[in-house]
Amino acid sequence: MTFKYKISRKFGLTNATARSARVYCVLGVFLLAVIMPTGDKSQLVSAGSEPAVFQGMDPAKVAAAIKGNAQELKAFTYQQRMQLQLKGETKKITLTQMNYDMNGNLQKTLLSEQPPADAQPSGGRIKQRIVAKKTGEFKDMMEEIAALVKSYSELPHEQLQASLKQGVFSAGQGDMQGAIQIQMHNVIQQGDSLTLWIDKTAMLFRRIAIATTYEGNPVTSTANYSMLPTGQVYMAQTIVNYPAKQVLTQIDNLNYQRSHL
């Protein structure tokens, strides 16, 4: 089986969990938000009352399959390319080597960065201080958004299973035909939504959509999922859009190889 997936979300979070990671590293683990239409409302059903098309989509089994897939991906190394745009202009591009150590912790090695991190802004000392301050504030903001995204993409097993039990099931439409769509609300914060398109056979992501806010403003993101020849599903591309600051971040995960550890 070969398929590609898309994911979307919107986010918002607290400072305490946000500032622990660099934006170009953490953003790669998020799911993003633009809610897709559900199609014919007559097809919508709540969990526990699924018609024949939804049989076998037990929330516990789906959550377990997703958890197992995430664990299997830790056997691979890959590269992550991040491109940051501000007001339509590319401001930074980074390439990072990603791998998991023997304890299952993600390790990141920066391979390249444009412009270099030590590049000095032009102008006098006062202007440089102003630029440095704004850069620091911008970095903090992006890290907070990244942590918010991460909180959606790394829901604890029990929380994901509980949300799935409250989900509304429907048949996937368009390029998601053949998949099962599960829409959930109030997953992390009041008013948010998380929509999953799950492959009926593998019970893994084909597309995810999330909608939430950061400091009262919408954050949207999209992501495409692909399948490795060995059967694991990984997030191939993610796009995070924060219109309030005209910030767009694109992350591509590529060059997956099984680790020799």
C-alpha positions as CSV (number, residue, x, y, z in Angstrom):
1,M,0.0,0.0,0.0
2,T,1.3,3.4,-1.0
3,F,-0.3,6.7,-0.1
4,K,0.4,10.3,0.8
5,Y,-1.2,12.3,3.5
6,K,-2.0,15.9,4.4
7,I,-2.5,17.4,7.8
8,S,-3.7,20.7,9.1
9,R,-4.0,22.6,12.5
10,K,-4.2,25.8,14.5
11,F,-2.6,26.3,17.9
12,G,-1.9,28.3,21.1
13,L,0.1,27.5,24.4
14,T,1.8,28.7,27.5
15,N,5.3,30.0,27.9
16,A,6.4,27.3,30.3
17,T,6.2,24.5,27.7
18,A,7.1,26.6,24.7
19,R,10.6,27.9,25.3
20,S,12.3,24.5,25.7
21,A,12.9,23.9,22.0
22,R,14.4,25.7,19.0
23,V,11.8,26.6,16.3
24,Y,13.5,24.8,13.4
25,C,13.7,21.6,15.4
26,V,10.3,21.5,17.2
27,L,8.1,22.7,14.3
28,G,8.9,19.5,12.5
29,V,6.9,17.5,14.9
30,F,3.6,19.3,14.6
31,L,0.2,18.8,13.0
32,L,-1.6,21.8,11.6
33,A,-4.9,23.4,10.9
34,V,-7.4,24.1,8.2
35,I,-10.7,22.3,8.7
36,M,-11.9,20.5,5.7
37,P,-15.6,20.0,4.9
38,T,-17.2,16.7,6.0
39,G,-19.4,16.2,3.0
40,D,-22.9,14.8,3.3
41,K,-24.0,15.4,6.8
42,S,-26.2,12.3,6.6
43,Q,-23.0,10.2,6.8
44,L,-21.9,11.6,10.1
45,V,-22.1,9.3,13.1
46,S,-20.7,9.4,16.6
47,A,-18.3,6.9,18.0
48,G,-20.0,3.7,19.1
49,S,-22.8,3.9,16.5
50,E,-20.7,3.4,13.3
51,P,-22.3,1.8,10.3
52,A,-20.6,-1.1,8.5
53,V,-18.1,1.2,6.7
54,F,-16.6,2.2,10.1
55,Q,-16.4,-1.3,11.6
56,G,-13.0,-2.2,12.9
57,M,-12.2,1.5,13.6
58,D,-12.0,0.9,17.4
59,P,-10.6,4.1,19.0
60,A,-8.3,1.9,21.2
61,K,-6.9,0.1,18.2
62,V,-6.4,3.3,16.2
63,A,-4.6,5.0,19.1
64,A,-2.4,1.9,19.6
65,A,-1.5,1.8,15.8
66,I,-0.5,5.4,15.9
67,K,1.6,4.9,19.0
68,G,3.3,1.8,17.5
69,N,4.1,3.7,14.3
70,A,5.7,6.5,16.2
71,Q,7.8,4.1,18.1
72,E,8.9,2.3,14.9
73,L,10.0,5.6,13.4
74,K,12.6,5.9,16.1
75,A,14.6,3.3,14.3
76,F,15.3,5.8,11.5
77,T,17.5,8.8,10.9
78,Y,16.4,11.6,8.6
79,Q,17.0,15.2,7.7
80,Q,14.7,18.1,8.3
81,R,14.7,21.3,6.2
82,M,13.1,24.4,7.6
83,Q,12.3,27.5,5.6
84,L,11.0,30.6,7.5
85,Q,9.2,33.4,5.6
86,L,8.2,36.8,7.0
87,K,5.8,39.0,5.0
88,G,6.5,36.8,1.9
89,E,10.3,37.0,2.2
90,T,12.5,34.1,3.1
91,K,14.4,34.9,6.3
92,K,16.0,31.7,7.3
93,I,16.7,28.2,5.9
94,T,18.1,25.4,8.0
95,L,19.0,21.8,7.4
96,T,19.2,19.5,10.5
97,Q,20.2,15.9,10.9
98,M,17.6,14.1,13.1
99,N,18.2,10.8,14.9
100,Y,17.1,9.0,18.1
101,D,19.6,7.8,20.7
102,M,19.5,4.4,22.4
103,N,17.1,5.8,25.0
104,G,14.6,7.0,22.4
105,N,15.5,10.7,22.7
106,L,15.6,12.8,19.6
107,Q,19.0,14.2,18.8
108,K,19.5,17.1,16.4
109,T,22.6,18.3,14.6
110,L,22.5,21.5,12.6
111,L,24.1,20.9,9.2
112,S,23.6,24.3,7.6
113,E,21.9,27.6,8.3
114,Q,21.3,30.6,6.0
115,P,22.0,33.3,7.0
116,P,24.5,32.0,9.6
117,A,23.4,32.4,13.2
118,D,26.4,34.7,13.9
119,A,25.6,37.1,11.1
120,Q,25.5,40.6,12.5
121,P,22.8,43.1,11.5
122,S,23.8,46.2,9.7
123,G,23.7,49.7,11.2
124,G,25.0,51.2,14.4
125,R,24.9,49.8,17.9
126,I,21.5,51.2,18.7
127,K,19.9,49.7,15.6
128,Q,21.7,46.4,16.3
129,R,20.3,46.3,19.8
130,I,16.8,47.0,18.5
131,V,17.1,44.3,15.9
132,A,18.5,41.8,18.4
133,K,15.6,42.5,20.8
134,K,13.0,42.0,18.1
135,T,14.8,38.9,16.9
136,G,14.7,37.4,20.4
137,E,11.0,38.2,20.8
138,F,10.2,36.7,17.4
139,K,12.2,33.5,18.3
140,D,10.3,33.2,21.6
141,M,7.0,33.6,19.7
142,M,7.9,30.9,17.2
143,E,9.0,28.5,19.9
144,E,5.7,29.0,21.7
145,I,3.8,28.3,18.5
146,A,6.0,25.3,17.9
147,A,5.4,23.9,21.4
148,L,1.7,24.4,20.9
149,V,1.8,22.4,17.6
150,K,3.9,19.7,19.3
151,S,1.2,19.4,22.0
152,Y,-1.3,18.4,19.3
153,S,1.0,16.1,17.4
154,E,2.1,14.3,20.6
155,L,-1.1,13.7,22.5
156,P,-0.6,11.2,25.2
157,H,-2.0,7.8,24.3
158,E,-4.9,7.9,26.8
159,Q,-5.9,11.5,25.8
160,L,-5.9,10.6,22.1
161,Q,-8.0,7.5,22.8
162,A,-10.5,9.5,24.9
163,S,-10.8,12.1,22.1
164,L,-11.3,9.5,19.5
165,K,-14.2,8.0,21.6
166,Q,-15.9,11.4,21.4
167,G,-15.2,11.9,17.7
168,V,-17.7,12.1,14.8
169,F,-17.0,9.6,12.1
170,S,-17.7,10.0,8.4
171,A,-16.4,8.6,5.1
172,G,-13.5,10.5,3.5
173,Q,-14.3,12.5,0.4
174,G,-12.3,13.5,-2.7
175,D,-8.6,12.4,-2.4
176,M,-9.4,11.0,1.0
177,Q,-12.0,8.6,-0.4
178,G,-11.6,5.2,1.2
179,A,-10.4,6.7,4.4
180,I,-12.3,7.3,7.6
181,Q,-12.6,10.9,8.8
182,I,-12.8,11.5,12.5
183,Q,-13.5,15.0,13.8
184,M,-12.9,16.0,17.4
185,H,-13.4,19.2,19.3
186,N,-12.0,20.8,22.5
187,V,-9.0,18.5,22.4
188,I,-6.5,20.8,24.1
189,Q,-8.2,24.2,24.5
190,Q,-11.9,25.3,24.3
191,G,-13.1,25.8,20.8
192,D,-10.3,24.0,19.0
193,S,-10.8,21.0,16.6
194,L,-8.8,18.1,15.4
195,T,-9.7,16.1,12.4
196,L,-8.0,12.9,11.4
197,W,-8.3,10.9,8.2
198,I,-7.3,7.3,9.0
199,D,-6.5,4.6,6.6
200,K,-9.0,1.7,7.2
201,T,-6.4,-1.0,6.8
202,A,-3.3,0.4,8.4
203,M,-5.3,2.5,10.9
204,L,-2.6,5.3,10.5
205,F,-2.8,8.9,9.5
206,R,-3.6,9.9,5.9
207,R,-4.4,13.5,6.8
208,I,-4.9,15.6,10.0
209,A,-6.5,18.9,10.4
210,I,-6.4,21.0,13.5
211,A,-7.8,24.5,14.3
212,T,-6.9,26.5,17.4
213,T,-5.5,29.9,18.4
214,Y,-2.3,31.5,19.7
215,E,-2.8,34.6,21.8
216,G,-6.3,34.9,20.4
217,N,-5.2,34.7,16.8
218,P,-5.6,31.8,14.4
219,V,-2.7,29.6,13.5
220,T,-3.1,27.3,10.5
221,S,-0.9,24.6,9.2
222,T,-0.9,21.8,6.7
223,A,1.1,18.6,6.5
224,N,1.5,15.8,4.0
225,Y,2.1,12.2,5.2
226,S,3.9,9.5,3.2
227,M,4.7,5.9,3.8
228,L,8.2,4.4,3.9
229,P,8.8,1.2,1.9
230,T,8.9,-0.6,5.2
231,G,5.3,0.5,6.0
232,Q,5.9,3.3,8.6
233,V,4.0,6.5,8.0
234,Y,5.9,9.8,8.5
235,M,5.2,13.5,8.2
236,A,6.8,14.4,4.9
237,Q,5.9,18.1,4.9
238,T,4.4,20.6,7.3
239,I,3.4,24.2,6.7
240,V,2.6,26.5,9.7
241,N,0.8,29.8,8.9
242,Y,0.4,32.6,11.5
243,P,-1.4,35.4,9.6
244,A,-1.3,37.9,12.5
245,K,2.4,38.3,12.0
246,Q,2.5,37.2,8.3
247,V,4.8,34.3,9.3
248,L,4.9,31.1,7.2
249,T,7.1,28.1,8.1
250,Q,7.6,25.1,5.9
251,I,9.3,22.0,7.1
252,D,10.3,19.0,5.0
253,N,11.4,15.7,6.5
254,L,13.5,13.7,4.0
255,N,16.2,11.1,3.4
256,Y,14.9,8.5,5.9
257,Q,17.3,5.7,6.6
258,R,17.3,2.9,9.1
259,S,19.7,3.7,11.9
260,H,22.7,1.4,12.5
261,L,22.5,1.9,16.3
